[in-house]
Amino acid sequence: MNNQIFISYRRQDGFYPAYLLYKELIGQNFTVFFDLKSLRTGVFPDIIRQNIADCTDFILIVSPSTFSERIFQPDDWVRNELGFALKLNKNVVPVFVNGSIPDRLPDDIAGIRNRQGLQQIDPNLISENYKKLIDERLISRPQEKLLSWKMRRHSAYDVNYGDEKARLAVQSKNAYASDMSVLSRYGGGIVLDVGSAFGTVTVSRFRDEKYTKVYGIDRVEQCVEYANLHAPEKFEFLTADLEAADFRTKMQTYMRERGIEGFDIIFSSLVLHHLKDPDQVLRNLRRLLVKGGIMVVRGSDDGTKAAYPDPRGLMKTIIDKTLACPNTSDRLNGRKIYHWLTEAGFSEVKMFSFMRDTSGMDMDDREDLFRESFSYRLNYFRKEWESHPEDAEKFHAFDEMETLLAMFENEFMKESFWYAEYDYIGVGKR
């Protein structure tokens, strides 16, 4: 079933406890349908009907206004949702939050009186009481979903989608200090930038004269064409797919044509987490280095991001939903760089980490950091929905993420809000 739990509530006084319950449930691997944005216009929409049909458990937040006189109106939303769930014989569970079920009810929802529920709780203590839903077997515990990045499909990331070109420029600026801190420790020579996109990072990191010739490769031809048009003379950009079966053969041909025996430095910035098999790619790249040449890999890791205050847990919710979205990149890649480099045969592997945070940032810098680290996530959900426009669940996931990001951005822009993240850079030698 697509939606394991459906939460119904009266907006007047049920939204807050419903949202807290929703947050707790998704944090425990439940799949939950929760109407964060107003879908409540016109007739009882198919998206609501379909998600009730798909759910295994239907939770009704019983607040003081839930069974007000509105419940007797044929077009009342709570009545329609509850009535449809009872008609389908769903596991309907009332959660009482300062509300009660009256003796007089319309016939189509009178069956709620016979359903076992969670008795009166303080709306501020949802997080301490939601486990009773499981402990008292009112709902079923979901099976754990294990994510295997080794088995996942390619990331749906598209450098030409949305405003990604502009976001990459911001990302390049924000990570400049981290990259240069590491690169300054090593010598120059001939450089290969892997996944060079529009060439912004390539040119900014390797313009120094100690880098005698710099090549960038990317699988997107439009990016390569743009980079060649705008880069200085010593830079050249080529088309190559890192995961193609003939990648090494193609690169060796490029190198022979240019008289290159091997690269002194291969640089990879936020690329490996988009790939299905980073280990194999790194093994191929290692063979393109001269003996003693170095591989530099930069990554990030959602698991090490920190924010305070975030009383509604918006950041964790956004990250969890991103991880669960089909075809996202590996958002936990920073912790894996040392292992990847070591397994690929590199020696003297070293790791560097650099914290970036909002302390001392002005509004423009905060906006840039949010754009780099969070706004792009909506692209994954939008692409899923665009690929399946008839799928109500995918529309809801997009709609929900859009709302969560807007709420979190509002908090992010506050001067008293603190956020931190790390750049992780690994260096290995051939």
Helices and strands as residue ranges (DSSP letters): E 5-8, H 11-27, E 32-33, H 46-54, E 57-62, G 69-72, H 77-87, E 91-96, G 107-114, G 123-125, H 126-129, H 131-135, H 164-174, H 176-183, E 189-194, H 200-205, E 211-218, H 221-230, E 235-239, H 247-257, E 263-269, G 272-274, H 278-286, E 289-299, G 302-304, E 306-308, H 314-324, G 334-336, H 337-343, E 347-357, H 363-370, I 371-375, H 377-387, H 392-412, E 418-429
